[in-house]
């Protein structure tokens, strides 16, 4: 049974999506495609695929990342391979921010809002378990899930911390690269979790926009000169996305860079909305639940 769509949600997204609003409604009914990411720290892609296909699982490679599959199978979390950390269950959209950040084995990297760890464990994999990866999150309960996931996936280059990201810059730490996958309204997750329809509100969007700007300001202070910061949300709302990037460009002096993710269907950020112009939006990307049958996401690459 589909959750009720409130009038405020309908009005906002009809205004944002125009004729594509009907596609969003269909995506909510259809849902997203389950996805797993191969953990190459522990197993090769072909070996895992062989093992899972022997169980009768149907695998379809994710077009924008070779070591991930859309999966047609039951009980993804109950397989032995999952318990052994051979794969991580995550929406295919959440692969994009780490791919855009592209952390390297020689770098110091910060995941500012890390829990429960889908992106953190992916970054550790991209770093070949080398360099330094600080995984921070304020929520203690979520940190337990993060720690468990890091252990299950065999991550050894990560340090787990629990600080308010808005004041973490006071530690004086500096990083080559930072991922800020910011807490958000979750409007992009409506196809995977219809409860998002119940909890979304314009009031929450505006409140979170301020939190996101504070987090970004803190992250900018921790970024080395010439460093890269990737900002992302699973929100479709302009206030949480392009408006935050406008703040980064105009107030923090950061510069946006073009993003290219071959195989992913996406569009440019929204440069003008509701009478407001947003600096740097043309370099951002956003994709909706109906674009790739995933959650909706917004991603921007910033340089200091």
C-alpha positions in Angstrom: 0.0 0.0 0.0 1.4 3.3 -1.1 1.9 6.0 1.6 -0.2 9.1 1.3 1.3 11.9 -0.8 0.7 15.2 1.0 -0.4 18.3 -0.9 2.7 20.2 0.0 4.9 17.4 -1.5 2.8 17.2 -4.6 2.8 21.0 -5.2 6.5 21.3 -4.7 7.5 18.4 -7.0 5.0 19.2 -9.7 6.7 22.6 -9.8 10.2 21.1 -9.8 9.6 18.3 -12.2 6.7 19.6 -14.4 5.7 16.9 -16.9 8.1 14.4 -15.3 6.2 14.4 -12.0 4.1 11.4 -13.2 7.4 9.5 -13.6 8.2 10.1 -10.0 4.8 8.7 -8.9 5.4 5.6 -11.1 8.9 5.2 -9.5 7.4 5.3 -6.1 5.1 2.4 -7.1 7.8 0.5 -8.8 10.6 0.8 -6.2 14.4 0.6 -6.7 16.5 -2.3 -8.0 18.4 -4.1 -5.2 22.1 -3.7 -5.5 25.3 -5.1 -4.1 28.9 -3.9 -4.3 31.6 -6.4 -4.5 34.2 -6.0 -1.7 37.4 -6.4 -3.6 39.4 -6.2 -0.4 38.2 -9.8 0.3 37.2 -11.4 -3.0 37.4 -11.0 -6.8 34.3 -9.9 -8.7 34.2 -13.0 -10.9 34.6 -15.4 -8.0 31.8 -13.8 -6.1 29.5 -13.7 -9.1 30.1 -17.4 -9.7 29.3 -18.2 -6.1 26.1 -16.2 -6.1 24.9 -17.4 -9.5 25.3 -21.0 -8.2 22.6 -20.1 -5.7 20.3 -19.1 -8.5 20.8 -15.3 -8.2 20.5 -13.2 -11.3 23.1 -10.5 -11.5 23.2 -7.4 -13.8 26.3 -5.3 -13.7 25.7 -1.7 -12.7 26.5 0.5 -15.8 28.5 3.1 -13.8 30.6 0.8 -11.7 32.0 -2.5 -12.8 32.2 -4.1 -9.4 28.5 -3.8 -8.4 25.4 -5.7 -9.5 21.7 -5.2 -9.6 20.5 -8.4 -8.0 17.4 -10.5 -8.4 17.3 -12.7 -5.3 15.7 -13.2 -1.9 17.3 -12.5 1.5 20.4 -10.6 0.3 21.4 -10.1 3.9 21.2 -13.7 4.9 23.8 -15.2 2.6 27.0 -16.5 3.9 28.9 -14.3 1.5 27.3 -11.2 3.1 28.3 -12.3 6.6 31.9 -12.8 5.4 32.0 -9.3 4.0 32.2 -10.3 0.4 29.6 -7.7 -0.6 27.8 -4.7 0.7 24.1 -4.1 0.2 23.6 -0.5 -0.9 21.5 1.5 -3.4 23.4 1.9 -6.6 23.0 5.7 -6.4 25.2 5.8 -3.3 28.2 4.5 -5.4 28.4 7.8 -7.2 29.8 10.2 -4.5 32.9 8.0 -3.7 33.5 7.5 -7.4 33.5 11.2 -8.0 35.8 11.8 -5.0 38.1 9.1 -6.1 40.2 8.7 -2.9 43.7 7.4 -3.5 45.9 5.1 -1.3 48.4 7.9 -0.5 45.8 10.4 0.7 44.3 11.5 4.0 40.5 11.3 3.6 37.6 12.3 5.8 34.0 11.0 5.6 32.4 13.7 7.7 29.0 12.0 8.1 30.0 8.4 7.7 27.4 6.1 9.4 26.3 3.4 8.6 29.3 3.0 6.2 28.3 2.2 2.7 30.4 5.0 1.3 33.1 4.7 3.9 33.8 1.0 3.2 33.7 1.8 -0.6 36.3 4.5 -0.1 38.5 2.2 1.9 38.3 -0.3 -1.0 39.1 2.4 -3.6 42.1 3.3 -1.3 43.2 -0.3 -1.3 43.1 -0.2 2.5 46.0 2.3 2.5 46.4 5.9 3.4 44.2 7.3 6.2 40.4 7.4 6.3 38.7 9.1 9.2 35.1 8.0 9.5 33.1 10.5 11.7 29.5 10.6 12.8 27.7 12.3 15.6 25.1 9.6 16.1 26.4 7.0 18.6 23.8 4.4 17.7 24.6 4.7 14.0 28.4 4.5 14.8 27.9 1.0 16.1 26.6 -0.1 12.7 29.5 1.7 11.1 32.1 0.0 13.2 30.5 -3.4 12.5 30.5 -2.8 8.8 34.1 -1.7 8.8 35.1 -4.9 10.6 32.9 -7.1 8.4 34.4 -5.6 5.2 38.0 -6.0 6.5 38.8 -2.3 6.5 42.0 -1.5 8.4 42.9 2.0 7.2 39.9 3.8 9.0 39.8 5.7 12.3 36.3 6.1 13.7 35.4 9.3 15.5 32.3 10.8 17.0 32.1 14.6 16.8 29.6 17.2 15.7 30.9 17.8 12.1 30.0 21.5 12.4 32.8 22.0 14.9 35.2 19.3 13.9 37.5 21.9 12.2 38.5 23.0 15.7 40.7 19.9 16.0 43.0 21.4 13.4 43.0 18.3 11.2 43.7 18.7 7.5 42.7 16.4 4.6 43.4 15.9 1.0 39.8 14.9 0.2 36.6 15.1 2.1 33.2 13.5 1.5 30.2 15.3 2.9 27.2 13.1 2.4 25.1 15.4 4.4 22.1 14.6 6.6 19.0 15.6 4.5 15.3 15.3 4.2 15.6 12.1 2.2 13.2 13.1 -0.5 15.2 11.2 -3.1 14.6 7.9 -1.2 10.8 7.9 -1.7 11.1 5.0 -4.2 13.0 2.8 -1.7 11.3 3.9 1.5 7.8 5.3 1.3 8.1 6.4 4.9 10.1 9.3 3.4 6.8 10.6 2.2 5.5 10.8 5.7 8.5 12.5 7.3 9.3 15.0 4.5 8.2 18.6 5.1 9.2 22.0 3.8 10.1 23.0 7.4 12.5 20.1 7.7 14.1 21.1 4.3 14.8 24.6 5.4 16.2 23.6 8.8 18.5 21.0 7.2 19.7 23.4 4.6 21.2 25.5 7.5 22.8 22.4 9.0 24.3 21.5 5.6 25.8 24.9 5.2 27.4 24.7 8.6 28.8 21.3 7.9 30.2 22.5 4.6 31.8 25.5 6.2 33.5 23.2 8.7 34.6 20.8 6.0 36.1 23.7 3.9 38.3 24.7 6.8 39.7 21.1 7.1 40.4 20.8 3.4 44.0 21.4 2.3 44.6 24.0 -0.4 44.0 22.4 -3.7 42.0 19.6 -2.1 38.8 18.1 -3.3 35.4 18.0 -1.4 32.4 16.1 -2.7 29.0 17.2 -1.4 26.1 14.9 -1.8 22.6 14.3 -0.6 19.7 11.9 -1.2 17.4 14.9 -1.5 15.7 16.3 -4.5 15.2 19.7 -2.9 17.0 22.8 -4.3 17.4 24.3 -0.8 19.5 21.3 0.3 21.5 21.1 -2.9 22.1 23.9 -5.3 21.4 26.6 -2.6 24.1 25.0 -0.5 26.6 24.9 -3.4 25.8 28.6 -4.0 26.8 29.2 -0.4 30.1 27.3 -0.9 30.9 29.4 -4.0 29.8 32.8 -2.9 30.6 32.7 0.8 33.4 30.1 1.2 35.2 30.9 -2.1 35.2 27.3 -3.3 35.1 26.4 -7.0 32.9 23.7 -8.6 34.3 21.2 -11.1 32.6 19.3 -13.9 31.5 15.7 -13.1 31.3 12.8 -15.6 29.9 9.5 -14.6 29.8 7.2 -17.7 26.8 4.9 -17.7 24.7 6.9 -15.2 21.7 8.9 -16.5 21.8 12.3 -14.9 21.2 16.0 -15.6 22.9 19.2 -14.6 22.0 21.0 -11.4 19.3 23.6 -11.4 20.8 27.0 -12.0 17.6 29.0 -11.4 14.6 28.2 -9.3 11.8 30.3 -7.7 13.4 33.5 -8.9 16.8 32.7 -7.4 20.1 32.1 -9.3 22.6 29.5 -8.0 26.3 29.8 -8.6 28.1 26.6 -9.7 24.9 24.7 -10.3 25.8 23.9 -13.9 28.7 21.7 -12.7 26.6 19.7 -10.3 24.6 16.6 -11.2 21.3 15.4 -10.0 19.3 12.3 -10.9 15.8 11.2 -9.9 14.4 7.8 -8.9 13.0 7.4 -12.4 16.3 8.0 -14.2 18.1 4.8 -13.2 15.5 3.0 -11.0 17.6 4.0 -7.9 17.2 6.5 -5.2 17.5 10.1 -6.2 20.8 11.9 -5.6 22.6 15.2 -5.9 26.4 15.3 -6.2 28.8 18.3 -6.5 32.6 18.3 -6.7 34.3 21.3 -5.1 37.9 22.5 -5.0 39.6 24.7 -2.5 
